[in-house]
Amino acid sequence: MRLLLPLLLLLASTLILGGLGDQPFLSATAPQLDDEEKYSAHMPAHLHCDACRAVAYQMWQHLTAAEAKLRAPHSRGRQALSESVYMDVLDRSCTQNWNDYGVQEVNQVKRLMGPGLSKEPGPSISVMATGGPWPTRLTTTCLHYLGETGEDQIYEAHQQGRGALEELLCAGTQGACSEVVQVPREEL
């Protein structure tokens, strides 16, 4: 008898709302990660562009927030950060927890997802694998860009806008988002 009442309520609500046949069936599965995606200490090559864009976004966000703290309430324009401040801010942007990022499979393609990364048109329900190696990989990637490019150059690009910062870090012939087709490596 205890089970009968909830089943009757479910059936009645289904009939009142128009039945289950009117709604599309939605399902989602976690992305199937290969061994490199599961176990490698490094960011998989096919996710380098997404990782670079995530790093550029986080650097831009952190620098913009630091500038906003300096700005007087009624002033217009940006207040420039001192070198020691922007170096500290950039270091903190790299060593944050990165827990909002993970991998999602969209149309059989694995993509890094999180703040600052565009959402692909796709299913209305999806599963994103977060945690695990992704925060460490993003920290390492961020520190790599910081070391390779330098804080001064990154801050100068930031002052030109988010697009300029992403262009500096991710574009160009050697950039992670360049149009150059990478030759797949052969297995031994």
C-alpha positions in Angstrom: 0.0 0.0 0.0 2.9 2.4 0.8 4.3 1.9 -2.7 0.9 2.2 -4.5 0.2 5.8 -3.4 3.5 7.3 -4.8 3.0 5.4 -8.1 -0.6 6.7 -8.4 0.6 10.2 -7.8 3.4 9.9 -10.5 0.9 8.4 -13.0 -1.6 11.2 -12.3 1.0 14.0 -12.6 2.2 12.4 -15.9 -1.3 12.4 -17.3 -2.0 15.9 -16.2 1.2 17.3 -17.6 0.6 15.7 -21.0 2.5 12.5 -20.6 6.1 11.5 -21.0 5.7 11.1 -24.8 5.7 14.9 -25.3 9.1 15.4 -23.8 12.3 14.4 -25.6 14.4 11.8 -23.8 17.6 13.2 -22.4 20.6 11.2 -21.4 24.2 12.0 -20.6 27.3 10.0 -20.1 30.7 10.9 -18.7 33.4 11.5 -21.4 35.4 8.4 -22.1 39.0 9.4 -21.4 42.0 7.6 -22.9 45.1 6.8 -20.9 46.8 10.1 -21.7 43.8 12.1 -20.6 43.5 10.0 -17.4 47.1 9.6 -16.3 49.5 12.0 -18.0 51.0 14.8 -15.9 50.7 17.1 -18.9 47.8 18.7 -20.7 46.8 16.5 -23.7 47.8 18.1 -27.0 44.2 18.3 -28.3 43.3 20.4 -25.3 46.2 22.9 -25.5 44.1 25.6 -27.2 41.2 25.4 -24.7 43.7 25.4 -21.8 45.5 28.5 -23.2 42.2 30.3 -23.6 41.2 29.4 -20.0 44.6 30.7 -18.7 44.2 33.9 -20.7 40.7 34.4 -19.3 41.8 33.8 -15.7 44.7 36.2 -16.0 42.5 38.8 -17.5 39.9 38.3 -14.8 42.4 38.5 -11.9 44.1 41.6 -13.4 40.8 43.4 -14.0 39.6 42.7 -10.5 42.9 44.0 -9.0 42.6 47.2 -11.2 39.0 47.7 -10.0 40.1 47.7 -6.4 42.5 50.6 -7.1 40.0 52.7 -8.9 38.4 55.5 -7.0 34.6 55.4 -7.0 34.1 58.3 -9.3 37.1 58.0 -11.6 36.9 56.8 -15.1 39.4 54.6 -17.0 41.8 52.0 -15.7 44.2 52.5 -12.9 47.6 50.9 -13.8 48.9 48.3 -11.3 52.5 48.5 -10.1 54.9 45.9 -11.3 55.0 44.1 -7.9 51.2 44.0 -7.7 50.6 42.6 -11.2 53.3 40.1 -10.7 51.6 38.9 -7.5 48.2 38.9 -9.2 49.4 36.9 -12.2 51.1 34.4 -9.8 47.8 34.0 -7.9 45.8 33.6 -11.1 48.0 30.6 -11.9 48.0 29.0 -8.4 44.2 29.2 -7.9 42.3 25.9 -7.5 40.9 25.6 -11.2 38.1 23.5 -9.9 35.5 25.0 -12.3 37.3 23.5 -15.3 36.9 20.0 -16.7 36.5 17.9 -19.8 33.2 17.5 -21.6 32.5 15.5 -24.7 30.5 17.5 -27.4 29.7 15.8 -30.7 32.3 13.1 -30.0 35.0 15.7 -29.4 36.5 16.2 -26.0 36.8 19.9 -25.0 38.0 21.7 -21.9 35.1 23.6 -20.4 34.8 26.3 -17.7 34.7 30.0 -17.2 35.8 32.0 -20.3 35.5 29.1 -22.7 32.6 29.3 -25.1 29.9 26.7 -24.8 29.4 24.6 -27.9 25.9 24.3 -29.3 24.9 20.8 -28.3 22.8 18.8 -26.1 20.9 20.5 -23.3 22.2 18.0 -20.8 25.9 17.0 -20.5 28.4 15.6 -18.0 31.7 17.3 -17.3 34.6 15.5 -15.7 36.3 17.8 -13.2 38.9 17.4 -10.6 41.5 14.7 -11.0 44.5 15.8 -13.0 42.8 18.9 -14.6 43.5 21.5 -11.9 47.2 20.5 -11.7 47.5 20.6 -15.5 45.9 24.0 -15.7 48.2 25.4 -13.0 51.3 24.0 -14.9 50.0 25.4 -18.2 49.4 28.8 -16.6 52.9 28.9 -15.0 54.4 27.8 -18.3 52.8 30.8 -20.1 53.8 33.1 -17.3 57.4 32.0 -17.5 57.6 31.9 -21.3 55.9 35.2 -22.0 56.8 37.2 -18.9 54.6 39.3 -16.5 55.5 42.6 -18.2 54.4 41.5 -21.7 51.2 39.8 -20.3 50.2 43.0 -18.4 50.8 45.2 -21.4 48.6 42.9 -23.5 46.0 42.9 -20.7 45.8 46.7 -20.8 44.9 46.4 -24.5 41.9 44.1 -23.7 41.0 40.5 -23.2 41.4 39.7 -27.0 44.9 41.1 -27.0 45.9 38.9 -24.1 44.5 35.8 -25.7 46.2 36.7 -28.9 49.5 37.1 -27.2 49.4 33.8 -25.4 47.4 31.5 -27.8 47.8 32.8 -31.4 50.7 33.1 -33.7 52.5 30.4 -35.6 53.7 28.7 -32.5 50.6 29.4 -30.4 48.4 26.6 -29.0 45.4 27.9 -31.1 47.3 28.3 -34.4 45.9 26.9 -37.5 49.0 24.8 -38.2 47.9 21.2 -38.3 50.0 19.2 -35.9 51.3 15.9 -37.1 50.0 13.1 -34.9 52.7 11.2 -33.1 53.3 7.6 -33.9 53.2 4.9 -31.3 56.4 2.9 -30.9 
